[in-house]
Amino acid sequence: MAFWLTVQCLFPNPVEATGIYDIPQLVSGQSTWVLDQAEVLSRVSENQLTTSLNNLVNQTGQEVRFVTIRRLDYGETIQGITDKLFDKWFPTPESQANQTLVVLDNLTNNAAVHVGSEASRLVTESIAKSIVEETMMIPLQQGDKYNQAVLEAGDRLIAVLSGQPDPGPPVVNTIAAESTFTKAEDTDDANATLWVVGLVIAATVIPMATYFWYQQN
């Protein structure tokens, strides 16, 4: 059973819209694995991903393609354009079976995936969901790290489609944040202590100073 998933994140910026017919036509078996319409990927990353995906199809027959776009047409959704593009490129059940298509819109950093019927035996719905919601979204939330998001999603798909164990989503390092939070708490406690000590000293010293002043006068 084929399925699709989508996720939304971050905020939009005004750029040119991309429609289904703005994306070049491809067919099953064509060795174009990355279409960076949004121009957010480095040449090194694009070449690295292309080589890895080309090796995947040679070894397994599974085809994975990544498409980045700048912005959706009015009224369109990221999942909608992904599904339409999937059907446009692969119009028959036979051509769709071993296909996986990932589309990323860099206007809103929305991502969607459409997995063919045979590919979905390996890339389950839960894995696909994790890829778009965690593997891709975490780097994007950390500062629009498109190269990292696409490369890590590619690595995970390649592992799963090669029959290897799912490496899972990236591990988010929360130690630094927790450490910073703890230090902030410690700082607040220390400041509060200093205020109390200061008030105690003032309450003691001021009356004594006033008393001695009166005695001298």
N, C-alpha and C positions, 0 to 999 in steps of 0.2 A: 504494500500500500504506500503510495506516494504521500508526502505531506509537506507543509510549509510552516515557517515560523517567522515572526517579526519582533523587533524590539525598538523602542524609542528612547532617545536620550538627548540632553542638552538643548541648546537654543538656536534658532535659525538666523541667517544673515542674508541680505538681499543679493542674489546671483542669478545667472541665467538658468532657465528651466530646461530639464531634459525629458523628452518624450520617448516613447517606445521606438519611434522611427528615426530618432537621433542616434541610436546605437547601431553600429554596423551589423549586418547579417552574418551569422555563423551557422555551421551545420555540424552534426555529429561527426567526430573523427578529425575535424579541422584543428590543427595544432596552434590555436590561439587560446591561451589560458588566462590571460590578464588583459582587461580593457580598462585602462585608467583614464576615463573620460573627465574626471574631476582634477586630474593632475596633482594628486596628493601623495603619490608613491615615488620614491627615488628610483633611479635607473638600476642601482644595485639590487634593491629589494625586488623590483619587477623581474629582473633577470634571474635572481635566486629562486623566486617562486615559480617562474616559468620552467626552469630546469627541474625542480622538484616535481611539479605536476606532470611534466612530460615523462619523467621516469615512472611516475605512478601509473599512467595509462599504458605504458609499455609493459609493466609488470603485472597489472591487474585488469586492464581494460576499463577501469573506472575513470571517468572524466570529471574534473572539477574546474570550474571557471569562476573568477572573481571579476566583478564589474564595479567601478566607482563612478558615481554621477554627481553633478553639481547641485541639482535641485529638481524636484518633481513638478510636472505640469499641474496646474490648478485642479484640485479635486482628486488628484491621483494619490495613491498610497504606496509606500515602499514595497509592501507585499503584493499589491496589485500589479505594479510594473515588473516585479520579479516573476510573478506567475505568467504574465503576458509575454515577457521575454523568453521564458522557458518554453512556452508553447510555440512561440514564433521560431525559435531556433530549432526546436525538436518537435515537429508536428505530429509524429506518430508514437504509439506506445512503445514500439521497438526502439526508436531512437532516444526515447526519454529514460528508458530503464536504468542505464548505468550513468546517469548524469546527476551532478550536484552543482547548483548555481547559487552563488552568494552575491548579493548586491548591497552596496553601501552608499548612502546619500550623505555627502559631507556638509550639506546645508544644516541639517538637524542631527546628523550622526545617527540616523536610523539605519538598521541593518535587517536584511531578510534573507532567508535561505529556502530553496525549493529542492527537494531530494526526490529522485526517481524511484520507481518501485523496487528495482533490484538493489540499488544503492542503500535504500532505507532498511534493508536487512542488516546492514552493518552500522550505518549512521541512523540510530534510532531517534525517535522524536525527542526523547530527553537529552540525548547528546547534542542534537541540532539546536535545541533550545539553549543549552548551556553554552554552546559555541557563540551564538549571537548575543546572549544576555551577559555572559561573563568573559569568555576568551577575547571577544572583540570590544565589548563595552568598557571593560576596566581600563585598558590603555587609552581609550578615547576620553574617558572621564578624567584621566590623569593629565590631560593636556593635548588632545587631538593627535595622539601618537598613531597615525594611520599605518605607517610601515610595520610597527610592532603588532598592531591589531590584525592586519591581514596576514602577516607571516606566521603568527602564532595560530591563527585560525586554520591556515593552510597546513601547518605541521600537524595539528590535531586531526584534521580530516584525512590527511595522508596516512597517519598511523592507524586510524580506525578502518579506513578502506583497504589497508594492506593486511588486515586481520590481526593487527597488534592490539594490545590492551589500550583502552582509552587513557591518555595521559592526564585527562581532566583539565579543569580551568586553572589559570594562574593563581598562585597563592598571594593574597594581599598581605603586605607587611604592615601590621598594625602596632608593632612594638614601639616604633619611633613616636607614633601619635600618642600611644598610651604613656610613654616616658615623658613626653612634653606636657601632657595633661597632668601627670603626677607632679612634675616640677612646678607647674603653675599653682597647683593646690598647696605645695610646700611653700611657695613664695607668698601666697595669700596668708597662710598660717603664720609665717615669720613676720609679715607686716603687721598682722593683728597683734602678735606678741609684743612687737616694738611699741605699738601704740599704747598697750596696757602698761608696759614698763614706764613709758614716758609720762603717762598720766599719774602713775603712782609716785614717781620722782617729783613731778610738779606739785602734787598734793602735799608732799612732805617738805620739799625745799621752800616753796613760796611762803607758807605760814612761818617757818623758822626765820627766813630772811626778813619777813615783815616784823617779827617779834624783836629781832636784834636791832632793826632800824629804829623801832620805837624806844628801845632801851638806850640807844646811843643819843637819842634826841630828848 
